[in-house]
Amino acid sequence: MANPSGDGTPSWRPLVHRQFARVMGQLYRESYPFDFLFYFPNMSSKWIALRELHPLWRDVWKQWSAIPMSKRVETPPTFDMVMNMPLWLTSYEPMHYGRLKYSACLASAPNIRRWCLQGASNGLRSLKDFLNTDGSWPTQAMFISRMSQGNPAARVRLNAARGRMEFTAIERAVPIYLHLTRVYEQVRGLFNLRAGA
């Protein structure tokens, strides 16, 4: 069934995209509508609204996520591709680190999950999104500032030594920063990239 506009796009595709956008919420990227394929459809997740998805698509997603990643991603992705992959709930193992694996596991408490989702709504959904304009990894203070922008619950403090206001790190912000830093370093290591290269 083609779109009446004649561009060859099936008329049902925008409906499915819109449904997945509602499911993904703040994790959804318009430029990467298939990010969900790197996530596991966990019914108890507080990060995604799986109940918004039609049961047919939920089952398709569940069946897809049961396929080993080596078969879903048969050609090894480039460094740039990995840097652009979705980050928070990824099932892509090279982006897992430590016992808790993916970043969202560190944000199970509602306040820190809201803070992380605020960061996602600020456009921080992949490792590349966190990079400074010169391509370097942000400092902890930069990370906290970017994640906290536009968050009405964010607290600020006066840094007298620097003579400016700064966002205060909320509980678990530092472990999340350290986790993402290690994931970033691990990904760089997979591609044999030295620090500063």
C-alpha positions as a Markdown table, in Angstrom:
| # | Residue | x | y | z |
|---|---|---|---|---|
| 1 | Met | 0.0 | 0.0 | 0.0 |
| 2 | Ala | 1.8 | 3.1 | -1.2 |
| 3 | Asn | 1.5 | 6.6 | 0.0 |
| 4 | Pro | -0.9 | 8.7 | -2.1 |
| 5 | Ser | 1.9 | 11.3 | -2.5 |
| 6 | Gly | 3.6 | 8.9 | -4.8 |
| 7 | Asp | 7.0 | 8.9 | -3.1 |
| 8 | Gly | 6.8 | 5.1 | -2.6 |
| 9 | Thr | 6.6 | 5.4 | 1.2 |
| 10 | Pro | 4.0 | 3.0 | 2.6 |
| 11 | Ser | 1.1 | 4.9 | 4.2 |
| 12 | Trp | 1.3 | 2.9 | 7.4 |
| 13 | Arg | 5.0 | 3.9 | 8.1 |
| 14 | Pro | 4.3 | 7.3 | 9.7 |
| 15 | Leu | 1.8 | 5.7 | 12.0 |
| 16 | Val | 4.3 | 3.1 | 13.2 |
| 17 | His | 7.0 | 5.8 | 13.6 |
| 18 | Arg | 4.7 | 7.9 | 15.6 |
| 19 | Gln | 3.8 | 4.9 | 17.9 |
| 20 | Phe | 7.5 | 4.1 | 18.5 |
| 21 | Ala | 8.2 | 7.8 | 19.1 |
| 22 | Arg | 5.5 | 7.7 | 21.9 |
| 23 | Val | 7.0 | 4.5 | 23.3 |
| 24 | Met | 10.6 | 5.9 | 23.3 |
| 25 | Gly | 9.5 | 9.3 | 24.7 |
| 26 | Gln | 12.6 | 11.5 | 25.5 |
| 27 | Leu | 14.9 | 8.8 | 24.1 |
| 28 | Tyr | 13.4 | 9.1 | 20.6 |
| 29 | Arg | 15.6 | 10.7 | 17.9 |
| 30 | Glu | 13.8 | 11.9 | 14.8 |
| 31 | Ser | 17.0 | 11.3 | 12.8 |
| 32 | Tyr | 17.4 | 7.8 | 14.1 |
| 33 | Pro | 13.8 | 6.4 | 14.3 |
| 34 | Phe | 15.0 | 2.8 | 14.6 |
| 35 | Asp | 17.0 | 3.2 | 17.8 |
| 36 | Phe | 14.6 | 1.0 | 19.6 |
| 37 | Leu | 16.1 | -2.0 | 17.7 |
| 38 | Phe | 19.1 | -1.7 | 20.0 |
| 39 | Tyr | 16.9 | -1.8 | 23.1 |
| 40 | Phe | 15.2 | -4.7 | 24.8 |
| 41 | Pro | 11.4 | -4.2 | 25.1 |
| 42 | Asn | 11.2 | -4.5 | 28.9 |
| 43 | Met | 7.6 | -4.2 | 30.2 |
| 44 | Ser | 8.7 | -3.1 | 33.6 |
| 45 | Ser | 11.0 | -0.3 | 32.3 |
| 46 | Lys | 10.3 | 3.2 | 33.6 |
| 47 | Trp | 12.4 | 4.6 | 30.7 |
| 48 | Ile | 10.0 | 3.6 | 27.9 |
| 49 | Ala | 6.2 | 3.4 | 27.7 |
| 50 | Leu | 5.8 | -0.1 | 26.1 |
| 51 | Arg | 2.1 | -0.1 | 26.9 |
| 52 | Glu | 1.7 | 2.6 | 24.1 |
| 53 | Leu | 2.8 | 0.1 | 21.5 |
| 54 | His | 0.3 | -2.1 | 19.6 |
| 55 | Pro | 0.7 | -5.8 | 20.7 |
| 56 | Leu | 1.7 | -6.8 | 17.2 |
| 57 | Trp | 4.7 | -4.4 | 17.1 |
| 58 | Arg | 5.6 | -5.3 | 20.7 |
| 59 | Asp | 5.8 | -8.9 | 19.7 |
| 60 | Val | 7.8 | -8.1 | 16.6 |
| 61 | Trp | 10.2 | -6.0 | 18.7 |
| 62 | Lys | 10.5 | -8.8 | 21.3 |
| 63 | Gln | 11.2 | -11.4 | 18.6 |
| 64 | Trp | 13.8 | -9.1 | 17.0 |
| 65 | Ser | 15.6 | -8.5 | 20.3 |
| 66 | Ala | 15.9 | -12.3 | 20.9 |
| 67 | Ile | 18.1 | -12.6 | 17.8 |
| 68 | Pro | 21.8 | -12.5 | 18.8 |
| 69 | Met | 23.4 | -9.1 | 18.2 |
| 70 | Ser | 26.0 | -10.8 | 15.9 |
| 71 | Lys | 23.1 | -11.6 | 13.5 |
| 72 | Arg | 21.4 | -8.2 | 13.9 |
| 73 | Val | 24.6 | -6.3 | 13.2 |
| 74 | Glu | 26.4 | -8.7 | 10.8 |
| 75 | Thr | 28.9 | -6.1 | 9.5 |
| 76 | Pro | 31.1 | -4.6 | 12.3 |
| 77 | Pro | 30.1 | -0.9 | 12.7 |
| 78 | Thr | 32.6 | 1.8 | 12.3 |
| 79 | Phe | 33.7 | 4.0 | 15.2 |
| 80 | Asp | 31.4 | 6.8 | 14.0 |
| 81 | Met | 28.5 | 4.4 | 13.8 |
| 82 | Val | 29.1 | 3.2 | 17.4 |
| 83 | Met | 29.4 | 6.8 | 18.6 |
| 84 | Asn | 26.0 | 7.5 | 17.1 |
| 85 | Met | 24.2 | 4.4 | 18.5 |
| 86 | Pro | 21.6 | 4.9 | 21.2 |
| 87 | Leu | 23.2 | 4.9 | 24.6 |
| 88 | Trp | 20.9 | 4.7 | 27.6 |
| 89 | Leu | 19.3 | 1.3 | 27.3 |
| 90 | Thr | 21.5 | -0.3 | 24.6 |
| 91 | Ser | 21.8 | -4.0 | 24.2 |
| 92 | Tyr | 24.9 | -3.6 | 22.0 |
| 93 | Glu | 27.6 | -5.3 | 24.2 |
| 94 | Pro | 30.6 | -3.1 | 23.2 |
| 95 | Met | 28.7 | -0.3 | 24.9 |
| 96 | His | 28.2 | -2.2 | 28.1 |
| 97 | Tyr | 30.6 | -1.7 | 31.0 |
| 98 | Gly | 30.9 | -3.5 | 34.3 |
| 99 | Arg | 28.4 | -5.4 | 36.3 |
| 100 | Leu | 25.5 | -3.1 | 35.6 |
| 101 | Lys | 26.2 | -3.0 | 31.8 |
| 102 | Tyr | 24.1 | -0.2 | 30.4 |
| 103 | Ser | 23.8 | 3.3 | 31.8 |
| 104 | Ala | 20.2 | 3.2 | 32.7 |
| 105 | Cys | 20.9 | 0.6 | 35.3 |
| 106 | Leu | 22.6 | 3.3 | 37.4 |
| 107 | Ala | 19.5 | 5.4 | 37.3 |
| 108 | Ser | 16.8 | 3.2 | 38.8 |
| 109 | Ala | 15.7 | 5.8 | 41.4 |
| 110 | Pro | 13.0 | 8.2 | 40.1 |
| 111 | Asn | 15.0 | 11.4 | 40.6 |
| 112 | Ile | 18.1 | 10.3 | 38.8 |
| 113 | Arg | 16.0 | 8.6 | 36.0 |
| 114 | Arg | 14.2 | 12.0 | 35.5 |
| 115 | Trp | 17.6 | 13.7 | 35.4 |
| 116 | Cys | 18.9 | 11.3 | 32.8 |
| 117 | Leu | 15.7 | 11.6 | 30.7 |
| 118 | Gln | 16.1 | 15.4 | 30.9 |
| 119 | Gly | 19.6 | 14.9 | 29.5 |
| 120 | Ala | 18.2 | 12.8 | 26.7 |
| 121 | Ser | 15.6 | 15.5 | 26.0 |
| 122 | Asn | 18.6 | 17.9 | 25.8 |
| 123 | Gly | 19.8 | 15.8 | 22.9 |
| 124 | Leu | 22.2 | 13.6 | 24.9 |
| 125 | Arg | 21.3 | 10.2 | 23.5 |
| 126 | Ser | 24.5 | 8.8 | 22.1 |
| 127 | Leu | 28.2 | 9.0 | 23.1 |
| 128 | Lys | 28.8 | 11.5 | 20.2 |
| 129 | Asp | 26.2 | 13.8 | 21.7 |
| 130 | Phe | 28.3 | 14.3 | 24.8 |
| 131 | Leu | 31.5 | 15.3 | 22.9 |
| 132 | Asn | 32.8 | 18.9 | 23.1 |
| 133 | Thr | 32.9 | 20.8 | 19.8 |
| 134 | Asp | 36.7 | 19.9 | 19.5 |
| 135 | Gly | 35.8 | 16.2 | 19.8 |
| 136 | Ser | 37.1 | 15.7 | 23.3 |
| 137 | Trp | 35.1 | 14.1 | 26.2 |
| 138 | Pro | 33.5 | 16.6 | 28.6 |
| 139 | Thr | 34.7 | 17.2 | 32.1 |
| 140 | Gln | 32.4 | 16.1 | 35.0 |
| 141 | Ala | 31.2 | 19.7 | 35.5 |
| 142 | Met | 30.4 | 20.1 | 31.7 |
| 143 | Phe | 28.6 | 16.7 | 31.8 |
| 144 | Ile | 26.5 | 17.7 | 34.8 |
| 145 | Ser | 25.7 | 21.1 | 33.2 |
| 146 | Arg | 24.6 | 19.6 | 29.9 |
| 147 | Met | 22.5 | 17.0 | 31.6 |
| 148 | Ser | 20.9 | 19.5 | 33.9 |
| 149 | Gln | 20.0 | 22.2 | 31.4 |
| 150 | Gly | 16.2 | 23.0 | 31.4 |
| 151 | Asn | 15.6 | 20.8 | 34.4 |
| 152 | Pro | 13.3 | 22.6 | 36.9 |
| 153 | Ala | 14.5 | 20.4 | 39.7 |
| 154 | Ala | 18.2 | 21.1 | 39.1 |
| 155 | Arg | 20.0 | 23.0 | 41.9 |
| 156 | Val | 22.7 | 25.5 | 41.4 |
| 157 | Arg | 25.5 | 26.8 | 43.6 |
| 158 | Leu | 27.9 | 29.7 | 43.6 |
| 159 | Asn | 31.5 | 28.6 | 42.8 |
| 160 | Ala | 33.3 | 31.5 | 44.5 |
| 161 | Ala | 36.7 | 30.4 | 43.1 |
| 162 | Arg | 35.5 | 30.8 | 39.6 |
| 163 | Gly | 33.0 | 33.5 | 40.3 |
| 164 | Arg | 30.1 | 31.8 | 38.6 |
| 165 | Met | 27.0 | 29.8 | 39.2 |
| 166 | Glu | 27.2 | 26.0 | 38.5 |
| 167 | Phe | 24.8 | 23.1 | 38.6 |
| 168 | Thr | 25.1 | 20.9 | 41.7 |
| 169 | Ala | 25.6 | 17.2 | 41.0 |
| 170 | Ile | 22.5 | 15.3 | 42.0 |
| 171 | Glu | 22.9 | 11.9 | 43.7 |
| 172 | Arg | 24.4 | 9.2 | 41.4 |
| 173 | Ala | 25.4 | 11.8 | 38.7 |
| 174 | Val | 29.1 | 11.2 | 39.3 |
| 175 | Pro | 28.8 | 7.4 | 38.9 |
| 176 | Ile | 26.8 | 7.9 | 35.7 |
| 177 | Tyr | 29.5 | 10.3 | 34.4 |
| 178 | Leu | 32.2 | 7.8 | 35.3 |
| 179 | His | 30.3 | 4.9 | 33.7 |
| 180 | Leu | 29.8 | 6.8 | 30.4 |
| 181 | Thr | 33.4 | 7.9 | 30.5 |
| 182 | Arg | 34.5 | 4.3 | 30.8 |
| 183 | Val | 32.1 | 3.2 | 28.0 |
| 184 | Tyr | 33.6 | 6.0 | 25.8 |
| 185 | Glu | 37.2 | 4.9 | 26.6 |
| 186 | Gln | 36.2 | 1.2 | 26.0 |
| 187 | Val | 34.7 | 2.1 | 22.5 |
| 188 | Arg | 37.8 | 4.1 | 21.6 |
| 189 | Gly | 39.9 | 1.1 | 22.7 |
| 190 | Leu | 38.0 | -1.2 | 20.4 |
| 191 | Phe | 39.1 | 0.9 | 17.5 |
| 192 | Asn | 42.6 | 1.4 | 18.9 |
| 193 | Leu | 42.2 | 5.1 | 19.3 |
| 194 | Arg | 44.6 | 6.8 | 21.7 |
| 195 | Ala | 43.5 | 9.6 | 24.1 |
| 196 | Gly | 43.6 | 12.9 | 22.3 |
| 197 | Ala | 43.7 | 11.3 | 18.9 |
